[in-house]
Each structure stands twice: as C-alpha cells, then as structure tokens.
C-alpha cells in the first residue's frame, strides 16, 4: 500500500495555553478533528485547524441576547384584518380631505 492511502495518525500540540488533539474524523481518510482542551477539560472540537482566537471563543463564547419573537409578530398601529373599518361622520373615512377626491370613492 502507498503511504498516502493510510489514515492519518493522532497527534497532540499546543496553541498558546490550549492543548489540541488532532485525530482522524470519523468517516473520512483525510480530514482531522481538532479537539481543544484547557487544563484537561474539553472545550469543543473543530474540523479545521483552530487558531488561538478560535480557542478563546470556545472557552468564553459571546453573550447572545434572547430571541424576541413577540416583536416580529406584534406590529403596533396596524389594524387586524377582522377589524371593522373606522368610519367617521357621514359614512366617509376619517382620512385627510382632498378637494379633488370623488365622494364615496375608496382609497387603498
């Protein structure tokens, strides 16, 4: 067998204060899974070579604010489809008066 067709071997190295354990990714002959460790504690794993910035991100990820689903669905000031039209006096709509408008014409 040619040496290039053999699977990769495990290796361990350091990036700053982080220990990196590179081992073959499951189901792949060429890709490595890089497990990031800090003081023997596993922080996470990546399929690409991590940088020190990636390791810091795994150690202390940024705070993500909670989702605000209510803001998307609630639109203040917008009438509901089932709401009856707001009629003013004389049965006309309460919009601005336009002198050249035809009486009783609907505006969209």
Phi and psi restraints in degrees (range 20) as a CNS / XPLOR table:
assign (resid 1 and name C) (resid 2 and name N)
       (resid 2 and name CA) (resid 2 and name C) 1.0 -76.5 20.0 2
assign (resid 2 and name N) (resid 2 and name CA)
       (resid 2 and name C) (resid 3 and name N) 1.0 146.6 20.0 2
assign (resid 2 and name C) (resid 3 and name N)
       (resid 3 and name CA) (resid 3 and name C) 1.0 -64.9 20.0 2
assign (resid 3 and name N) (resid 3 and name CA)
       (resid 3 and name C) (resid 4 and name N) 1.0 -23.0 20.0 2
assign (resid 3 and name C) (resid 4 and name N)
       (resid 4 and name CA) (resid 4 and name C) 1.0 -75.0 20.0 2
assign (resid 4 and name N) (resid 4 and name CA)
       (resid 4 and name C) (resid 5 and name N) 1.0 -19.7 20.0 2
assign (resid 4 and name C) (resid 5 and name N)
       (resid 5 and name CA) (resid 5 and name C) 1.0 -87.6 20.0 2
assign (resid 5 and name N) (resid 5 and name CA)
       (resid 5 and name C) (resid 6 and name N) 1.0 -5.9 20.0 2
assign (resid 5 and name C) (resid 6 and name N)
       (resid 6 and name CA) (resid 6 and name C) 1.0 -78.1 20.0 2
assign (resid 6 and name N) (resid 6 and name CA)
       (resid 6 and name C) (resid 7 and name N) 1.0 145.8 20.0 2
assign (resid 6 and name C) (resid 7 and name N)
       (resid 7 and name CA) (resid 7 and name C) 1.0 -66.3 20.0 2
assign (resid 7 and name N) (resid 7 and name CA)
       (resid 7 and name C) (resid 8 and name N) 1.0 155.6 20.0 2
assign (resid 7 and name C) (resid 8 and name N)
       (resid 8 and name CA) (resid 8 and name C) 1.0 -65.0 20.0 2
assign (resid 8 and name N) (resid 8 and name CA)
       (resid 8 and name C) (resid 9 and name N) 1.0 153.4 20.0 2
assign (resid 8 and name C) (resid 9 and name N)
       (resid 9 and name CA) (resid 9 and name C) 1.0 -99.9 20.0 2
assign (resid 9 and name N) (resid 9 and name CA)
       (resid 9 and name C) (resid 10 and name N) 1.0 160.7 20.0 2
assign (resid 9 and name C) (resid 10 and name N)
       (resid 10 and name CA) (resid 10 and name C) 1.0 -70.5 20.0 2
assign (resid 10 and name N) (resid 10 and name CA)
       (resid 10 and name C) (resid 11 and name N) 1.0 142.4 20.0 2
assign (resid 10 and name C) (resid 11 and name N)
       (resid 11 and name CA) (resid 11 and name C) 1.0 -146.4 20.0 2
assign (resid 11 and name N) (resid 11 and name CA)
       (resid 11 and name C) (resid 12 and name N) 1.0 155.9 20.0 2
assign (resid 11 and name C) (resid 12 and name N)
       (resid 12 and name CA) (resid 12 and name C) 1.0 -130.2 20.0 2
assign (resid 12 and name N) (resid 12 and name CA)
       (resid 12 and name C) (resid 13 and name N) 1.0 138.7 20.0 2
assign (resid 12 and name C) (resid 13 and name N)
       (resid 13 and name CA) (resid 13 and name C) 1.0 -152.6 20.0 2
assign (resid 13 and name N) (resid 13 and name CA)
       (resid 13 and name C) (resid 14 and name N) 1.0 173.5 20.0 2
assign (resid 13 and name C) (resid 14 and name N)
       (resid 14 and name CA) (resid 14 and name C) 1.0 -117.3 20.0 2
assign (resid 14 and name N) (resid 14 and name CA)
       (resid 14 and name C) (resid 15 and name N) 1.0 144.5 20.0 2
assign (resid 14 and name C) (resid 15 and name N)
       (resid 15 and name CA) (resid 15 and name C) 1.0 -126.5 20.0 2
assign (resid 15 and name N) (resid 15 and name CA)
       (resid 15 and name C) (resid 16 and name N) 1.0 105.8 20.0 2
assign (resid 15 and name C) (resid 16 and name N)
       (resid 16 and name CA) (resid 16 and name C) 1.0 64.1 20.0 2
assign (resid 16 and name N) (resid 16 and name CA)
       (resid 16 and name C) (resid 17 and name N) 1.0 -126.2 20.0 2
assign (resid 16 and name C) (resid 17 and name N)
       (resid 17 and name CA) (resid 17 and name C) 1.0 -91.6 20.0 2
assign (resid 17 and name N) (resid 17 and name CA)
       (resid 17 and name C) (resid 18 and name N) 1.0 1.7 20.0 2
assign (resid 17 and name C) (resid 18 and name N)
       (resid 18 and name CA) (resid 18 and name C) 1.0 -98.7 20.0 2
assign (resid 18 and name N) (resid 18 and name CA)
       (resid 18 and name C) (resid 19 and name N) 1.0 136.9 20.0 2
assign (resid 18 and name C) (resid 19 and name N)
       (resid 19 and name CA) (resid 19 and name C) 1.0 -92.4 20.0 2
assign (resid 19 and name N) (resid 19 and name CA)
       (resid 19 and name C) (resid 20 and name N) 1.0 133.4 20.0 2
assign (resid 19 and name C) (resid 20 and name N)
       (resid 20 and name CA) (resid 20 and name C) 1.0 -115.7 20.0 2
assign (resid 20 and name N) (resid 20 and name CA)
       (resid 20 and name C) (resid 21 and name N) 1.0 128.6 20.0 2
assign (resid 20 and name C) (resid 21 and name N)
       (resid 21 and name CA) (resid 21 and name C) 1.0 -112.9 20.0 2
assign (resid 21 and name N) (resid 21 and name CA)
       (resid 21 and name C) (resid 22 and name N) 1.0 113.3 20.0 2
assign (resid 21 and name C) (resid 22 and name N)
       (resid 22 and name CA) (resid 22 and name C) 1.0 -100.1 20.0 2
assign (resid 22 and name N) (resid 22 and name CA)
       (resid 22 and name C) (resid 23 and name N) 1.0 125.4 20.0 2
assign (resid 22 and name C) (resid 23 and name N)
       (resid 23 and name CA) (resid 23 and name C) 1.0 -142.2 20.0 2
assign (resid 23 and name N) (resid 23 and name CA)
       (resid 23 and name C) (resid 24 and name N) 1.0 158.1 20.0 2
assign (resid 23 and name C) (resid 24 and name N)
       (resid 24 and name CA) (resid 24 and name C) 1.0 -60.0 20.0 2
assign (resid 24 and name N) (resid 24 and name CA)
       (resid 24 and name C) (resid 25 and name N) 1.0 136.1 20.0 2
assign (resid 24 and name C) (resid 25 and name N)
       (resid 25 and name CA) (resid 25 and name C) 1.0 -73.5 20.0 2
assign (resid 25 and name N) (resid 25 and name CA)
       (resid 25 and name C) (resid 26 and name N) 1.0 143.1 20.0 2
assign (resid 25 and name C) (resid 26 and name N)
       (resid 26 and name CA) (resid 26 and name C) 1.0 -65.5 20.0 2
assign (resid 26 and name N) (resid 26 and name CA)
       (resid 26 and name C) (resid 27 and name N) 1.0 133.9 20.0 2
assign (resid 26 and name C) (resid 27 and name N)
       (resid 27 and name CA) (resid 27 and name C) 1.0 83.6 20.0 2
assign (resid 27 and name N) (resid 27 and name CA)
       (resid 27 and name C) (resid 28 and name N) 1.0 5.9 20.0 2
assign (resid 27 and name C) (resid 28 and name N)
       (resid 28 and name CA) (resid 28 and name C) 1.0 -135.6 20.0 2
assign (resid 28 and name N) (resid 28 and name CA)
       (resid 28 and name C) (resid 29 and name N) 1.0 141.2 20.0 2
assign (resid 28 and name C) (resid 29 and name N)
       (resid 29 and name CA) (resid 29 and name C) 1.0 -89.8 20.0 2
assign (resid 29 and name N) (resid 29 and name CA)
       (resid 29 and name C) (resid 30 and name N) 1.0 -24.3 20.0 2
assign (resid 29 and name C) (resid 30 and name N)
       (resid 30 and name CA) (resid 30 and name C) 1.0 -108.7 20.0 2
assign (resid 30 and name N) (resid 30 and name CA)
       (resid 30 and name C) (resid 31 and name N) 1.0 -26.3 20.0 2
assign (resid 30 and name C) (resid 31 and name N)
       (resid 31 and name CA) (resid 31 and name C) 1.0 -85.2 20.0 2
assign (resid 31 and name N) (resid 31 and name CA)
       (resid 31 and name C) (resid 32 and name N) 1.0 147.8 20.0 2
assign (resid 31 and name C) (resid 32 and name N)
       (resid 32 and name CA) (resid 32 and name C) 1.0 -113.9 20.0 2
assign (resid 32 and name N) (resid 32 and name CA)
       (resid 32 and name C) (resid 33 and name N) 1.0 147.6 20.0 2
assign (resid 32 and name C) (resid 33 and name N)
       (resid 33 and name CA) (resid 33 and name C) 1.0 -103.9 20.0 2
assign (resid 33 and name N) (resid 33 and name CA)
       (resid 33 and name C) (resid 34 and name N) 1.0 122.3 20.0 2
assign (resid 33 and name C) (resid 34 and name N)
       (resid 34 and name CA) (resid 34 and name C) 1.0 -99.8 20.0 2
assign (resid 34 and name N) (resid 34 and name CA)
       (resid 34 and name C) (resid 35 and name N) 1.0 111.8 20.0 2
assign (resid 34 and name C) (resid 35 and name N)
       (resid 35 and name CA) (resid 35 and name C) 1.0 -94.1 20.0 2
assign (resid 35 and name N) (resid 35 and name CA)
       (resid 35 and name C) (resid 36 and name N) 1.0 127.2 20.0 2
assign (resid 35 and name C) (resid 36 and name N)
       (resid 36 and name CA) (resid 36 and name C) 1.0 -97.9 20.0 2
assign (resid 36 and name N) (resid 36 and name CA)
       (resid 36 and name C) (resid 37 and name N) 1.0 125.8 20.0 2
assign (resid 36 and name C) (resid 37 and name N)
       (resid 37 and name CA) (resid 37 and name C) 1.0 -122.5 20.0 2
assign (resid 37 and name N) (resid 37 and name CA)
       (resid 37 and name C) (resid 38 and name N) 1.0 145.5 20.0 2
assign (resid 37 and name C) (resid 38 and name N)
       (resid 38 and name CA) (resid 38 and name C) 1.0 -133.5 20.0 2
assign (resid 38 and name N) (resid 38 and name CA)
       (resid 38 and name C) (resid 39 and name N) 1.0 114.9 20.0 2
assign (resid 38 and name C) (resid 39 and name N)
       (resid 39 and name CA) (resid 39 and name C) 1.0 54.7 20.0 2
assign (resid 39 and name N) (resid 39 and name CA)
       (resid 39 and name C) (resid 40 and name N) 1.0 39.4 20.0 2
assign (resid 39 and name C) (resid 40 and name N)
       (resid 40 and name CA) (resid 40 and name C) 1.0 82.6 20.0 2
assign (resid 40 and name N) (resid 40 and name CA)
       (resid 40 and name C) (resid 41 and name N) 1.0 -4.8 20.0 2
assign (resid 40 and name C) (resid 41 and name N)
       (resid 41 and name CA) (resid 41 and name C) 1.0 -98.2 20.0 2
assign (resid 41 and name N) (resid 41 and name CA)
       (resid 41 and name C) (resid 42 and name N) 1.0 130.8 20.0 2
assign (resid 41 and name C) (resid 42 and name N)
       (resid 42 and name CA) (resid 42 and name C) 1.0 -75.5 20.0 2
assign (resid 42 and name N) (resid 42 and name CA)
       (resid 42 and name C) (resid 43 and name N) 1.0 124.2 20.0 2
assign (resid 42 and name C) (resid 43 and name N)
       (resid 43 and name CA) (resid 43 and name C) 1.0 -93.3 20.0 2
assign (resid 43 and name N) (resid 43 and name CA)
       (resid 43 and name C) (resid 44 and name N) 1.0 -33.8 20.0 2
assign (resid 43 and name C) (resid 44 and name N)
       (resid 44 and name CA) (resid 44 and name C) 1.0 167.4 20.0 2
assign (resid 44 and name N) (resid 44 and name CA)
       (resid 44 and name C) (resid 45 and name N) 1.0 -176.6 20.0 2
assign (resid 44 and name C) (resid 45 and name N)
       (resid 45 and name CA) (resid 45 and name C) 1.0 -139.4 20.0 2
assign (resid 45 and name N) (resid 45 and name CA)
       (resid 45 and name C) (resid 46 and name N) 1.0 147.2 20.0 2
assign (resid 45 and name C) (resid 46 and name N)
       (resid 46 and name CA) (resid 46 and name C) 1.0 -131.5 20.0 2
assign (resid 46 and name N) (resid 46 and name CA)
       (resid 46 and name C) (resid 47 and name N) 1.0 155.8 20.0 2
assign (resid 46 and name C) (resid 47 and name N)
       (resid 47 and name CA) (resid 47 and name C) 1.0 -98.5 20.0 2
assign (resid 47 and name N) (resid 47 and name CA)
       (resid 47 and name C) (resid 48 and name N) 1.0 -1.8 20.0 2
assign (resid 47 and name C) (resid 48 and name N)
       (resid 48 and name CA) (resid 48 and name C) 1.0 -120.1 20.0 2
assign (resid 48 and name N) (resid 48 and name CA)
       (resid 48 and name C) (resid 49 and name N) 1.0 157.5 20.0 2
assign (resid 48 and name C) (resid 49 and name N)
       (resid 49 and name CA) (resid 49 and name C) 1.0 -60.1 20.0 2
assign (resid 49 and name N) (resid 49 and name CA)
       (resid 49 and name C) (resid 50 and name N) 1.0 118.9 20.0 2
assign (resid 49 and name C) (resid 50 and name N)
       (resid 50 and name CA) (resid 50 and name C) 1.0 -76.7 20.0 2
assign (resid 50 and name N) (resid 50 and name CA)
       (resid 50 and name C) (resid 51 and name N) 1.0 149.8 20.0 2
assign (resid 50 and name C) (resid 51 and name N)
       (resid 51 and name CA) (resid 51 and name C) 1.0 -100.0 20.0 2
assign (resid 51 and name N) (resid 51 and name CA)
       (resid 51 and name C) (resid 52 and name N) 1.0 173.4 20.0 2
assign (resid 51 and name C) (resid 52 and name N)
       (resid 52 and name CA) (resid 52 and name C) 1.0 -64.9 20.0 2
assign (resid 52 and name N) (resid 52 and name CA)
       (resid 52 and name C) (resid 53 and name N) 1.0 -32.8 20.0 2
assign (resid 52 and name C) (resid 53 and name N)
       (resid 53 and name CA) (resid 53 and name C) 1.0 -63.9 20.0 2
assign (resid 53 and name N) (resid 53 and name CA)
       (resid 53 and name C) (resid 54 and name N) 1.0 -41.3 20.0 2
assign (resid 53 and name C) (resid 54 and name N)
       (resid 54 and name CA) (resid 54 and name C) 1.0 -61.6 20.0 2
assign (resid 54 and name N) (resid 54 and name CA)
       (resid 54 and name C) (resid 55 and name N) 1.0 -40.4 20.0 2
assign (resid 54 and name C) (resid 55 and name N)
       (resid 55 and name CA) (resid 55 and name C) 1.0 -66.3 20.0 2
assign (resid 55 and name N) (resid 55 and name CA)
       (resid 55 and name C) (resid 56 and name N) 1.0 -41.0 20.0 2
assign (resid 55 and name C) (resid 56 and name N)
       (resid 56 and name CA) (resid 56 and name C) 1.0 -63.5 20.0 2
assign (resid 56 and name N) (resid 56 and name CA)
       (resid 56 and name C) (resid 57 and name N) 1.0 -37.7 20.0 2
assign (resid 56 and name C) (resid 57 and name N)
       (resid 57 and name CA) (resid 57 and name C) 1.0 -63.7 20.0 2
assign (resid 57 and name N) (resid 57 and name CA)
       (resid 57 and name C) (resid 58 and name N) 1.0 -40.7 20.0 2
assign (resid 57 and name C) (resid 58 and name N)
       (resid 58 and name CA) (resid 58 and name C) 1.0 -67.7 20.0 2
assign (resid 58 and name N) (resid 58 and name CA)
       (resid 58 and name C) (resid 59 and name N) 1.0 -33.6 20.0 2
assign (resid 58 and name C) (resid 59 and name N)
       (resid 59 and name CA) (resid 59 and name C) 1.0 -71.8 20.0 2
assign (resid 59 and name N) (resid 59 and name CA)
       (resid 59 and name C) (resid 60 and name N) 1.0 -44.7 20.0 2
assign (resid 59 and name C) (resid 60 and name N)
       (resid 60 and name CA) (resid 60 and name C) 1.0 -137.9 20.0 2
assign (resid 60 and name N) (resid 60 and name CA)
       (resid 60 and name C) (resid 61 and name N) 1.0 83.8 20.0 2
assign (resid 60 and name C) (resid 61 and name N)
       (resid 61 and name CA) (resid 61 and name C) 1.0 -67.0 20.0 2
assign (resid 61 and name N) (resid 61 and name CA)
       (resid 61 and name C) (resid 62 and name N) 1.0 152.0 20.0 2
assign (resid 61 and name C) (resid 62 and name N)
       (resid 62 and name CA) (resid 62 and name C) 1.0 -66.8 20.0 2
assign (resid 62 and name N) (resid 62 and name CA)
       (resid 62 and name C) (resid 63 and name N) 1.0 155.0 20.0 2
assign (resid 62 and name C) (resid 63 and name N)
       (resid 63 and name CA) (resid 63 and name C) 1.0 -74.4 20.0 2
assign (resid 63 and name N) (resid 63 and name CA)
       (resid 63 and name C) (resid 64 and name N) 1.0 129.4 20.0 2
assign (resid 63 and name C) (resid 64 and name N)
       (resid 64 and name CA) (resid 64 and name C) 1.0 -105.4 20.0 2
assign (resid 64 and name N) (resid 64 and name CA)
       (resid 64 and name C) (resid 65 and name N) 1.0 124.1 20.0 2
assign (resid 64 and name C) (resid 65 and name N)
       (resid 65 and name CA) (resid 65 and name C) 1.0 -66.6 20.0 2
assign (resid 65 and name N) (resid 65 and name CA)
       (resid 65 and name C) (resid 66 and name N) 1.0 154.1 20.0 2
assign (resid 65 and name C) (resid 66 and name N)
       (resid 66 and name CA) (resid 66 and name C) 1.0 -66.9 20.0 2
assign (resid 66 and name N) (resid 66 and name CA)
       (resid 66 and name C) (resid 67 and name N) 1.0 153.3 20.0 2
assign (resid 66 and name C) (resid 67 and name N)
       (resid 67 and name CA) (resid 67 and name C) 1.0 -67.1 20.0 2
assign (resid 67 and name N) (resid 67 and name CA)
       (resid 67 and name C) (resid 68 and name N) 1.0 144.6 20.0 2
assign (resid 67 and name C) (resid 68 and name N)
       (resid 68 and name CA) (resid 68 and name C) 1.0 -118.1 20.0 2
assign (resid 68 and name N) (resid 68 and name CA)
       (resid 68 and name C) (resid 69 and name N) 1.0 75.6 20.0 2
assign (resid 68 and name C) (resid 69 and name N)
       (resid 69 and name CA) (resid 69 and name C) 1.0 -63.4 20.0 2
assign (resid 69 and name N) (resid 69 and name CA)
       (resid 69 and name C) (resid 70 and name N) 1.0 -35.2 20.0 2
assign (resid 69 and name C) (resid 70 and name N)
       (resid 70 and name CA) (resid 70 and name C) 1.0 -60.2 20.0 2
assign (resid 70 and name N) (resid 70 and name CA)
       (resid 70 and name C) (resid 71 and name N) 1.0 -37.2 20.0 2
assign (resid 70 and name C) (resid 71 and name N)
       (resid 71 and name CA) (resid 71 and name C) 1.0 -64.9 20.0 2
assign (resid 71 and name N) (resid 71 and name CA)
       (resid 71 and name C) (resid 72 and name N) 1.0 -32.4 20.0 2
assign (resid 71 and name C) (resid 72 and name N)
       (resid 72 and name CA) (resid 72 and name C) 1.0 -73.0 20.0 2
assign (resid 72 and name N) (resid 72 and name CA)
       (resid 72 and name C) (resid 73 and name N) 1.0 -40.4 20.0 2
assign (resid 72 and name C) (resid 73 and name N)
       (resid 73 and name CA) (resid 73 and name C) 1.0 -86.3 20.0 2
assign (resid 73 and name N) (resid 73 and name CA)
       (resid 73 and name C) (resid 74 and name N) 1.0 -26.7 20.0 2
assign (resid 73 and name C) (resid 74 and name N)
       (resid 74 and name CA) (resid 74 and name C) 1.0 -98.2 20.0 2
assign (resid 74 and name N) (resid 74 and name CA)
       (resid 74 and name C) (resid 75 and name N) 1.0 118.2 20.0 2
assign (resid 74 and name C) (resid 75 and name N)
       (resid 75 and name CA) (resid 75 and name C) 1.0 -120.2 20.0 2
assign (resid 75 and name N) (resid 75 and name CA)
       (resid 75 and name C) (resid 76 and name N) 1.0 97.2 20.0 2
assign (resid 75 and name C) (resid 76 and name N)
       (resid 76 and name CA) (resid 76 and name C) 1.0 -63.7 20.0 2
assign (resid 76 and name N) (resid 76 and name CA)
       (resid 76 and name C) (resid 77 and name N) 1.0 145.2 20.0 2
assign (resid 76 and name C) (resid 77 and name N)
       (resid 77 and name CA) (resid 77 and name C) 1.0 87.0 20.0 2
assign (resid 77 and name N) (resid 77 and name CA)
       (resid 77 and name C) (resid 78 and name N) 1.0 -5.8 20.0 2
assign (resid 77 and name C) (resid 78 and name N)
       (resid 78 and name CA) (resid 78 and name C) 1.0 -100.5 20.0 2
assign (resid 78 and name N) (resid 78 and name CA)
       (resid 78 and name C) (resid 79 and name N) 1.0 122.8 20.0 2
assign (resid 78 and name C) (resid 79 and name N)
       (resid 79 and name CA) (resid 79 and name C) 1.0 -70.6 20.0 2
assign (resid 79 and name N) (resid 79 and name CA)
       (resid 79 and name C) (resid 80 and name N) 1.0 150.7 20.0 2
assign (resid 79 and name C) (resid 80 and name N)
       (resid 80 and name CA) (resid 80 and name C) 1.0 -73.1 20.0 2
assign (resid 80 and name N) (resid 80 and name CA)
       (resid 80 and name C) (resid 81 and name N) 1.0 154.5 20.0 2
assign (resid 80 and name C) (resid 81 and name N)
       (resid 81 and name CA) (resid 81 and name C) 1.0 -63.9 20.0 2
assign (resid 81 and name N) (resid 81 and name CA)
       (resid 81 and name C) (resid 82 and name N) 1.0 -31.8 20.0 2
assign (resid 81 and name C) (resid 82 and name N)
       (resid 82 and name CA) (resid 82 and name C) 1.0 -82.4 20.0 2
assign (resid 82 and name N) (resid 82 and name CA)
       (resid 82 and name C) (resid 83 and name N) 1.0 -7.5 20.0 2
assign (resid 82 and name C) (resid 83 and name N)
       (resid 83 and name CA) (resid 83 and name C) 1.0 -70.7 20.0 2
assign (resid 83 and name N) (resid 83 and name CA)
       (resid 83 and name C) (resid 84 and name N) 1.0 140.1 20.0 2
assign (resid 83 and name C) (resid 84 and name N)
       (resid 84 and name CA) (resid 84 and name C) 1.0 -72.2 20.0 2
assign (resid 84 and name N) (resid 84 and name CA)
       (resid 84 and name C) (resid 85 and name N) 1.0 150.0 20.0 2
assign (resid 84 and name C) (resid 85 and name N)
       (resid 85 and name CA) (resid 85 and name C) 1.0 -62.0 20.0 2
assign (resid 85 and name N) (resid 85 and name CA)
       (resid 85 and name C) (resid 86 and name N) 1.0 142.2 20.0 2
assign (resid 85 and name C) (resid 86 and name N)
       (resid 86 and name CA) (resid 86 and name C) 1.0 -81.0 20.0 2
assign (resid 86 and name N) (resid 86 and name CA)
       (resid 86 and name C) (resid 87 and name N) 1.0 107.3 20.0 2
assign (resid 86 and name C) (resid 87 and name N)
       (resid 87 and name CA) (resid 87 and name C) 1.0 -102.6 20.0 2
assign (resid 87 and name N) (resid 87 and name CA)
       (resid 87 and name C) (resid 88 and name N) 1.0 135.8 20.0 2
assign (resid 87 and name C) (resid 88 and name N)
       (resid 88 and name CA) (resid 88 and name C) 1.0 -91.5 20.0 2
assign (resid 88 and name N) (resid 88 and name CA)
       (resid 88 and name C) (resid 89 and name N) 1.0 -155.7 20.0 2
assign (resid 88 and name C) (resid 89 and name N)
       (resid 89 and name CA) (resid 89 and name C) 1.0 -74.1 20.0 2
assign (resid 89 and name N) (resid 89 and name CA)
       (resid 89 and name C) (resid 90 and name N) 1.0 154.6 20.0 2
assign (resid 89 and name C) (resid 90 and name N)
       (resid 90 and name CA) (resid 90 and name C) 1.0 64.2 20.0 2
assign (resid 90 and name N) (resid 90 and name CA)
       (resid 90 and name C) (resid 91 and name N) 1.0 14.2 20.0 2
assign (resid 90 and name C) (resid 91 and name N)
       (resid 91 and name CA) (resid 91 and name C) 1.0 74.8 20.0 2
assign (resid 91 and name N) (resid 91 and name CA)
       (resid 91 and name C) (resid 92 and name N) 1.0 8.7 20.0 2
assign (resid 91 and name C) (resid 92 and name N)
       (resid 92 and name CA) (resid 92 and name C) 1.0 -92.6 20.0 2
assign (resid 92 and name N) (resid 92 and name CA)
       (resid 92 and name C) (resid 93 and name N) 1.0 160.4 20.0 2
assign (resid 92 and name C) (resid 93 and name N)
       (resid 93 and name CA) (resid 93 and name C) 1.0 -72.8 20.0 2
assign (resid 93 and name N) (resid 93 and name CA)
       (resid 93 and name C) (resid 94 and name N) 1.0 157.7 20.0 2
assign (resid 93 and name C) (resid 94 and name N)
       (resid 94 and name CA) (resid 94 and name C) 1.0 -91.3 20.0 2
assign (resid 94 and name N) (resid 94 and name CA)
       (resid 94 and name C) (resid 95 and name N) 1.0 28.4 20.0 2
assign (resid 94 and name C) (resid 95 and name N)
       (resid 95 and name CA) (resid 95 and name C) 1.0 -79.0 20.0 2
assign (resid 95 and name N) (resid 95 and name CA)
       (resid 95 and name C) (resid 96 and name N) 1.0 -177.5 20.0 2
assign (resid 95 and name C) (resid 96 and name N)
       (resid 96 and name CA) (resid 96 and name C) 1.0 -67.4 20.0 2
assign (resid 96 and name N) (resid 96 and name CA)
       (resid 96 and name C) (resid 97 and name N) 1.0 148.9 20.0 2
assign (resid 96 and name C) (resid 97 and name N)
       (resid 97 and name CA) (resid 97 and name C) 1.0 -86.0 20.0 2
assign (resid 97 and name N) (resid 97 and name CA)
       (resid 97 and name C) (resid 98 and name N) 1.0 122.2 20.0 2
assign (resid 97 and name C) (resid 98 and name N)
       (resid 98 and name CA) (resid 98 and name C) 1.0 -109.4 20.0 2
assign (resid 98 and name N) (resid 98 and name CA)
       (resid 98 and name C) (resid 99 and name N) 1.0 123.1 20.0 2
assign (resid 98 and name C) (resid 99 and name N)
       (resid 99 and name CA) (resid 99 and name C) 1.0 -60.5 20.0 2
assign (resid 99 and name N) (resid 99 and name CA)
       (resid 99 and name C) (resid 100 and name N) 1.0 -30.8 20.0 2
assign (resid 99 and name C) (resid 100 and name N)
       (resid 100 and name CA) (resid 100 and name C) 1.0 -94.0 20.0 2
assign (resid 100 and name N) (resid 100 and name CA)
       (resid 100 and name C) (resid 101 and name N) 1.0 7.3 20.0 2
assign (resid 100 and name C) (resid 101 and name N)
       (resid 101 and name CA) (resid 101 and name C) 1.0 -72.5 20.0 2
assign (resid 101 and name N) (resid 101 and name CA)
       (resid 101 and name C) (resid 102 and name N) 1.0 146.3 20.0 2
assign (resid 101 and name C) (resid 102 and name N)
       (resid 102 and name CA) (resid 102 and name C) 1.0 -82.8 20.0 2
assign (resid 102 and name N) (resid 102 and name CA)
       (resid 102 and name C) (resid 103 and name N) 1.0 132.8 20.0 2
assign (resid 102 and name C) (resid 103 and name N)
       (resid 103 and name CA) (resid 103 and name C) 1.0 -65.3 20.0 2
assign (resid 103 and name N) (resid 103 and name CA)
       (resid 103 and name C) (resid 104 and name N) 1.0 129.3 20.0 2
assign (resid 103 and name C) (resid 104 and name N)
       (resid 104 and name CA) (resid 104 and name C) 1.0 87.7 20.0 2
assign (resid 104 and name N) (resid 104 and name CA)
       (resid 104 and name C) (resid 105 and name N) 1.0 -3.7 20.0 2
assign (resid 104 and name C) (resid 105 and name N)
       (resid 105 and name CA) (resid 105 and name C) 1.0 -76.4 20.0 2
assign (resid 105 and name N) (resid 105 and name CA)
       (resid 105 and name C) (resid 106 and name N) 1.0 139.2 20.0 2
assign (resid 105 and name C) (resid 106 and name N)
       (resid 106 and name CA) (resid 106 and name C) 1.0 -86.8 20.0 2
assign (resid 106 and name N) (resid 106 and name CA)
       (resid 106 and name C) (resid 107 and name N) 1.0 136.9 20.0 2
assign (resid 106 and name C) (resid 107 and name N)
       (resid 107 and name CA) (resid 107 and name C) 1.0 -107.5 20.0 2
assign (resid 107 and name N) (resid 107 and name CA)
       (resid 107 and name C) (resid 108 and name N) 1.0 139.5 20.0 2
